[in-house]
Amino acid sequence: MSSFGPNSHAIGAWSRGSFHDTNQEDSFNMTSVTDNGTGDATWTIANDFSNTNYAFACGRGRAVSNGSTSKAGGMVQADNQAAPAAGTCRFRGLDADAGERDFDIATVMFVGDIT
C-alpha cells in the first residue's frame, strides 16, 4: 500500500495552472511547471510513477478578464515529440487553427502506480 491510500490506481497527481505562468494555482503531488515557450510546458511530478504507462487527462480554459481574447475551440495535448517520463510530462496548447497557444487555465491529472 502506498502513502496515497489503498488504491494504487487513484489520481496520483494533478495541477491547475497556466502555460504562461509557472505558478500552479493548486496541485497535488506536483513540484513545478516549466514554460518551454508559447503553448509548450512541462509538468513535473513530485513522487514519480513506477513507469511511463500511466494515464493522463488534460484540459484548458481561457479567461478574458485580462483583456485577452481566444478563438473558439483549441485543446491541450501531450507533446508528440517528447515521450512522457515517470516524473514529467510535456504538453502543448493548440488553438482552433492548431497554432500554439498559452492558455490562461491548464489542467492536468495523472493516474497510475506511484513508486
Stockholm file with secondary structure:
# STOCKHOLM 1.0

chainA/1-115         MSSFGPNSHAIGAWSRGSFHDTNQEDSFNMTSVTDNGTGDATWTIANDFSNTNYAFACGRGRAVSNGSTSKAGGMVQADNQAAPAAGTCRFRGLDADAGERDFDIATVMFVGDIT
#=GR chainA/1-115 SS CBTTBSCTTSEEEEEEECSSCCCCSEEESEEEEEEEETTEEEEEESSCBSSSCCEEEEEEECCCTTSCCCCSCCEEEECTTSCCCSSEEEEEEECTTSCBCCCSEEEEEEESCBC
#=GC SS_cons         CBTTBSCTTSEEEEEEECSSCCCCSEEESEEEEEEEETTEEEEEESSCBSSSCCEEEEEEECCCTTSCCCCSCCEEEECTTSCCCSSEEEEEEECTTSCBCCCSEEEEEEESCBC
//
